[in-house]
């Protein structure tokens, strides 16, 4: 069930009608049933994986909470991590390792006949696996008590607005919101609807509208001029941002209608003045998860420069591999890791080391954006291209500077979607709020809402899946 379809809003409407007419305790059981039903629309068989993770981590947390012996606590945590990472590894990376093992054996002169398994990747497995692991880790660290009610914990794992593509919620944020009494006032309802509207605009009007221009360019880069290749990756940068940020907006808006606030996952990332700030603004729930559960446990920046650089690179390599079982994602993560290392190596030489003031387009920020965004664009080539060789071919053809006269026809195709993105992001950035539109004079606000609704309805026939569903 896609967020950008009438079926989802029929489902959401029915859920809200029942939700508003029941008591808080019944609401949680109803949301749990609705969440399982929502996931069943993808493939009901994979509910067994969610249930397995739920039961294992609920039980492990109880066991950790009932023992003070460090060895036993580590064993219980190890069980949780082994089960969750084992499930994720089998369904997401099994064939990747088989293919690469076969390639390595062939290179060594063997003739391997390794089996290739027909495995379908369960939707959302990377998201809910990281979410459930964060719970057991936090209980192990003593930062929270184990949840006593299994239904509350099960809802934390499968809460439908953020189940299939995040944000990856922390237990300290989402669990109390699910356990406490909730009320939805008029301001929450209106702001939730506005977030959904903005998300649909980003997804249907901008992201889906760009697919027809982007796909042929990445399929056959040798057939296009250098300006067209640059246009292709520029448009993909806008597409993936609007696609994923659009999902997050709809998720947050849907949850706000239920009186539950989800964390912000995007905060105008292309306005970042350096790559470090980019990761404070892009996929915030994943970057903060990697920081807290990978980078800092590895040692962070506490043990000298070399170890800091190693930890940065390992963390970003894992972040790349999290996105998919392909060397292109590993390369994407490696580039980001090298960028972060480069910023630290330059130290005070790099003029945009410190984050520029938020909400202001100072000269420092604008110059930093002019340097940072092209660096990010290079990484998107590896993210989008079908393989490493295709990525390198794309970059090589783009760097040949062929048919530069094509810029005259290319730049208008880049400008139109960019203006649509900026029409949303600049007011949000200046107002430091994703619902800044509600602060505008009512006639202007109503006119903008009517315009958004009109253009969304023009493209409502499209049902393209969200890009991050494949992760």
C-alpha positions in Angstrom: 0.0 0.0 0.0 1.8 3.1 -1.2 1.4 6.5 0.5 0.7 8.1 -2.8 -2.5 6.2 -3.6 -6.2 6.6 -2.8 -6.1 3.2 -1.0 -3.7 4.5 1.6 -5.9 7.5 2.4 -9.0 5.3 2.6 -7.1 3.1 5.0 -5.9 6.1 7.0 -9.4 7.5 7.1 -10.9 4.3 8.5 -8.0 4.1 11.1 -8.6 7.6 12.2 -12.4 7.2 12.6 -11.9 4.1 14.8 -9.0 5.7 16.7 -10.8 8.8 17.6 -13.8 6.9 19.0 -11.9 4.5 21.3 -10.0 4.7 24.6 -6.2 5.0 24.8 -5.6 1.4 25.7 -7.9 0.1 22.9 -6.2 2.6 20.5 -2.9 0.8 20.8 -4.4 -2.6 20.1 -6.2 -1.1 17.2 -3.1 0.5 15.8 -1.2 -2.8 16.2 -3.8 -4.6 14.2 -3.9 -1.8 11.6 -0.1 -1.9 11.3 0.0 -5.6 10.7 -2.8 -5.2 8.1 -0.8 -2.4 6.5 2.3 -4.6 6.2 0.2 -7.5 4.9 -0.7 -5.5 1.8 3.0 -6.0 0.8 3.4 -9.7 1.7 1.7 -11.2 4.7 4.3 -14.0 4.9 7.0 -11.6 6.0 5.0 -10.7 9.0 6.6 -13.7 10.6 10.0 -11.9 10.5 8.6 -8.9 12.3 6.9 -11.2 14.9 10.2 -13.1 15.4 12.2 -9.9 16.0 9.5 -8.6 18.3 9.3 -11.7 20.4 13.1 -12.2 20.6 13.9 -8.6 21.5 11.0 -8.3 24.0 12.3 -11.4 25.7 15.9 -10.5 25.5 15.2 -7.1 27.1 13.3 -8.7 29.9 16.2 -11.1 30.5 18.7 -8.2 30.5 16.6 -6.2 32.9 16.4 -9.2 35.3 20.2 -9.8 35.6 23.1 -7.6 36.8 25.8 -10.0 35.7 27.8 -8.4 32.8 28.5 -11.7 31.1 24.9 -12.8 30.9 23.8 -9.3 29.8 26.3 -9.5 27.0 25.1 -13.0 26.0 21.5 -11.8 25.8 22.5 -8.8 23.8 24.5 -11.0 21.5 21.5 -13.2 21.0 19.4 -10.2 19.9 22.0 -8.8 17.6 22.7 -12.3 16.1 19.0 -12.9 15.3 18.3 -9.5 13.9 21.5 -9.2 11.9 21.2 -12.9 10.8 17.7 -12.2 9.4 18.9 -9.0 7.7 22.0 -10.6 6.4 20.2 -13.7 4.9 17.4 -11.8 3.1 19.5 -8.8 2.0 23.0 -9.9 1.5 23.1 -13.7 1.0 23.1 -13.6 -2.8 25.5 -10.7 -2.8 28.1 -12.8 -0.9 27.4 -15.8 -3.0 28.0 -13.9 -6.2 31.2 -12.3 -4.9 32.5 -15.6 -3.5 31.9 -17.2 -6.9 33.7 -14.3 -8.7 36.7 -14.6 -6.3 36.9 -18.4 -6.8 36.7 -18.0 -10.6 39.5 -15.4 -10.5 41.6 -18.0 -8.5 41.1 -20.5 -11.3 38.3 -22.6 -9.9 35.0 -23.4 -11.5 32.4 -22.8 -8.7 28.8 -23.8 -9.0 27.4 -22.0 -6.0 23.6 -21.9 -5.7 21.7 -18.6 -6.1 18.7 -18.4 -3.8 15.4 -17.0 -5.0 15.0 -14.5 -2.1 12.7 -11.5 -2.1 13.7 -8.6 0.1 11.0 -7.9 2.7 9.9 -4.3 2.6 11.2 -2.2 5.4 13.5 -4.9 6.9 16.5 -2.5 7.2 14.4 0.1 9.0 12.6 -2.0 11.5 15.7 -4.2 12.2 17.8 -1.1 13.2 14.8 0.2 15.2 14.4 -3.0 17.3 18.2 -3.4 17.8 18.3 0.2 19.2 15.8 -0.9 21.9 17.8 -3.8 23.2 21.1 -1.8 23.1 19.5 1.0 25.1 18.2 -1.5 27.7 21.6 -3.2 27.8 23.3 0.2 28.4 20.9 0.9 31.2 19.4 4.0 29.6 15.8 2.6 29.8 13.8 0.0 31.5 12.4 -3.0 29.6 8.8 -2.5 28.3 6.4 -4.6 30.3 3.6 -4.8 27.8 4.3 -6.9 24.7 1.6 -5.1 22.6 3.2 -1.7 23.3 6.6 -3.0 22.2 5.1 -4.8 19.1 3.5 -1.5 18.1 6.9 0.3 18.5 8.4 -2.1 16.0 5.6 -2.1 13.4 3.9 1.3 13.8 2.6 1.7 10.2 3.4 5.4 9.4 7.1 4.7 9.6 7.3 0.9 9.2 8.6 0.5 5.7 10.9 3.5 5.2 11.4 5.2 8.6 12.3 7.4 10.2 14.2 4.9 12.3 12.8 5.9 15.7 14.5 5.7 19.0 12.7 3.8 21.9 13.1 6.8 24.2 11.0 8.9 21.8 8.4 6.6 20.3 7.7 4.2 23.2 6.6 6.9 25.7 4.4 8.4 23.0 2.7 5.0 22.5 2.4 4.3 26.2 1.0 7.6 27.3 -2.4 9.1 26.8 -2.7 11.0 23.6 -5.0 13.8 22.4 -5.1 15.4 19.0 -6.0 19.1 18.9 -7.0 21.2 15.9 -3.5 22.6 15.4 -2.0 19.1 15.3 -4.6 17.9 12.9 -4.1 20.9 10.5 -0.3 20.7 10.6 -0.4 16.9 10.1 -2.6 17.4 7.0 -0.1 20.1 5.7 2.8 17.8 6.1 1.0 15.1 4.1 0.2 17.6 1.4 3.8 18.8 1.2 5.0 15.2 1.1 2.6 14.3 -1.8 3.7 17.4 -3.7 7.3 16.4 -3.3 6.6 12.8 -4.3 4.0 13.0 -7.1 4.8 16.4 -8.7 8.5 16.6 -8.4 10.1 13.1 -7.8 7.8 11.0 -10.1 7.7 13.8 -12.7 11.5 13.5 -13.1 11.7 9.7 -13.7 11.2 9.9 -17.5 14.1 12.3 -17.9 16.5 10.5 -15.6 16.1 6.8 -16.5 17.3 7.0 -20.1 20.4 9.0 -19.2 21.6 6.5 -16.6 20.7 3.5 -18.8 22.9 4.7 -21.7 25.2 7.5 -20.7 27.4 7.2 -23.8 24.5 8.4 -25.9 24.2 11.8 -24.1 26.3 14.9 -24.1 28.2 16.1 -21.0 25.6 18.7 -20.1 22.9 16.1 -20.4 24.8 13.8 -18.1 25.3 16.5 -15.5 21.6 17.3 -15.8 20.8 13.7 -15.2 22.6 13.5 -11.9 21.4 16.9 -10.9 17.8 15.9 -11.5 18.4 12.6 -9.7 19.7 14.5 -6.7 16.4 16.4 -6.6 14.4 13.2 -7.3 15.8 11.1 -4.5 15.5 14.0 -2.0 11.9 14.7 -2.9 11.0 11.0 -3.0 12.5 10.2 0.4 11.7 13.5 2.1 8.2 13.2 0.7 7.7 9.8 2.3 9.0 11.2 5.6 6.6 14.1 5.4 3.6 11.9 4.9 4.8 9.5 7.6 5.2 12.4 10.1 1.9 14.0 9.0 0.0 10.7 9.3 1.4 10.1 12.8 0.6 13.6 13.9 -3.0 13.0 13.1 -2.8 10.2 15.6 -1.2 12.5 18.2 2.2 10.8 18.0 5.2 12.9 16.9 7.9 11.3 14.8 11.4 12.6 14.6 12.4 14.9 11.7 14.3 13.0 9.0 15.2 15.8 6.6 16.1 19.4 7.2 17.0 21.0 3.8 20.2 18.9 3.3 21.2 20.6 0.1 21.6 23.9 2.0 24.5 22.3 4.0 27.7 24.2 3.9 29.9 21.1 4.2 29.5 17.3 4.0 29.4 16.9 7.8 26.5 19.3 8.0 24.8 17.4 5.1 24.7 14.3 7.3 23.1 16.3 10.1 20.3 17.2 7.6 20.0 14.1 5.4 18.3 10.9 6.6 18.8 12.2 10.2 17.5 9.0 11.8 20.0 6.8 10.1 23.0 9.1 10.4 22.3 9.6 14.2 21.8 5.8 14.5 25.2 5.1 12.9 26.8 7.8 15.1 25.5 6.4 18.3 25.7 2.6 17.7 28.7 2.3 15.3 30.9 5.4 15.3 31.0 6.1 19.0 31.4 2.4 20.1 34.3 2.1 17.6 36.0 4.9 19.6 34.6 8.0 17.8 37.3 10.7 17.8 38.6 9.8 21.2 41.8 7.9 20.3 43.8 10.1 17.9 43.5 11.2 14.3 44.2 7.9 12.6 41.6 6.0 14.6 39.1 8.8 14.0 39.6 8.6 10.3 39.3 4.8 10.4 36.0 5.0 12.4 34.5 7.6 10.0 35.3 5.4 7.0 34.0 2.2 8.6 30.8 3.9 9.7 30.1 5.3 6.2 31.0 2.0 4.6 28.4 0.4 6.8 26.0 3.2 6.0 26.5 2.5 2.3 26.1 -1.2 2.6 22.9 -0.7 4.7 21.4 0.8 1.6 21.8 -2.2 -0.6 23.8 -5.3 -1.4 26.0 -3.8 -4.2 29.4 -2.4 -4.6 28.0 0.8 -5.8 26.5 1.5 -2.4 29.8 0.6 -0.8 31.5 3.1 -3.1 28.9 5.7 -2.2 29.5 5.2 1.5 33.3 5.2 0.9 33.2 8.6 -0.9 31.2 10.1 1.9 33.7 8.7 4.4 36.6 10.2 2.5 34.8 13.5 2.3 34.4 13.6 6.1 38.0 12.6 6.6 39.1 15.4 4.1 37.2 18.0 6.1 39.0 17.0 9.3 42.3 16.8 7.6 42.0 20.3 6.3 41.1 21.6 9.7 41.1 25.4 9.9 42.2 25.6 6.2 38.6 24.6 5.2 36.6 27.8 5.6 33.3 26.0 6.1 34.4 23.7 8.9 31.9 25.1 11.3 28.2 24.8 10.6 26.9 28.1 9.2 24.0 29.8 11.1 20.7 28.0 10.4 18.0 30.0 8.8 20.4 32.4 7.1 21.9 32.4 3.6 25.1 34.1 4.6 28.0 34.3 2.1 29.8 31.6 4.1 26.8 29.2 3.6 26.3 30.0 -0.1 29.9 29.4 -0.9 30.0 26.2 1.1 26.8 25.0 -0.7 28.5 25.8 -4.1 31.3 23.4 -3.1 29.4 20.8 -1.2 26.5 20.1 -3.6 28.7 19.1 -6.5 30.6 16.7 -4.2 27.3 15.2 -3.2 26.2 14.9 -6.9 29.3 12.8 -7.6 28.2 10.3 -4.9 24.7 10.1 -6.4 26.1 8.7 -9.6 27.3 5.6 -7.7 23.9 5.4 -5.8 21.9 5.5 -9.0 24.0 3.7 -11.7 23.4 -0.1 -12.1 27.1 -1.0 -11.3 30.5 0.3 -10.6 31.7 0.2 -14.2 28.5 2.0 -15.3 29.2 4.7 -12.6 32.8 5.2 -13.8 31.6 5.3 -17.4 29.0 7.9 -16.5 31.6 10.1 -14.7 34.1 9.6 -17.6 31.7 10.7 -20.2 30.5 13.7 -18.1 34.1 14.8 -17.7 34.8 14.7 -21.4 33.0 18.0 -21.8 31.3 16.9 -25.1 28.8 19.0 -26.9 28.9 21.9 -24.4 26.6 23.9 -26.7 23.8 21.6 -25.3 23.8 23.8 -22.1 21.4 26.1 -23.9 18.7 23.4 -23.9 19.6 21.7 -20.7 19.5 24.4 -18.1 15.7 25.1 -18.5 15.0 21.5 -17.7 17.1 21.8 -14.6 15.7 25.1 -13.5 12.0 24.2 -13.4 12.2 21.3 -10.8 14.8 23.2 -8.8 12.4 26.2 -8.4 9.7 23.8 -7.2 12.1 22.4 -4.6 13.2 25.8 -3.5 9.6 27.0 -3.2 9.2 24.6 -0.4 12.7 24.5 1.2 13.5 28.2 1.3 10.5 29.2 3.4 11.0 26.1 5.7 14.7 27.0 6.1 14.0 30.7 6.8 11.2 29.9 9.2 13.0 26.9 10.8 9.8 24.9 10.5 8.4 22.4 8.1 4.9 23.8 8.7 5.9 27.5 8.4 3.1 28.0 5.9 0.7 28.0 8.9 2.3 31.2 10.0 1.5 33.0 6.8 -1.5 35.3 6.3 -4.6 33.2 5.7 -5.4 34.4 2.2 -1.9 33.6 1.0 -1.8 30.3 2.9 -5.2 29.2 1.5 -4.0 30.1 -2.0 -0.8 28.0 -1.7 -2.7 25.0 -0.3 -5.2 25.2 -3.1 -2.4 25.4 -5.7 -0.7 22.4 -4.1 -3.9 20.4 -4.1 -4.5 21.2 -7.8 -1.1 20.2 -9.0 -1.1 17.0 -6.9 -4.5 16.0 -8.4 -3.1 16.5 -11.9 -0.6 13.8 -11.2 -2.6 11.5 -8.9 -2.7 8.7 -11.4 1.0 7.9 -10.9 1.8 5.1 -8.4 5.5 4.9 -8.5 7.0 3.1 -5.4 9.2 5.1 -3.1 12.9 4.7 -3.9 13.8 3.7 -0.4 11.3 0.8 -0.3 14.1 -1.3 -1.9 16.3 -0.8 1.1 
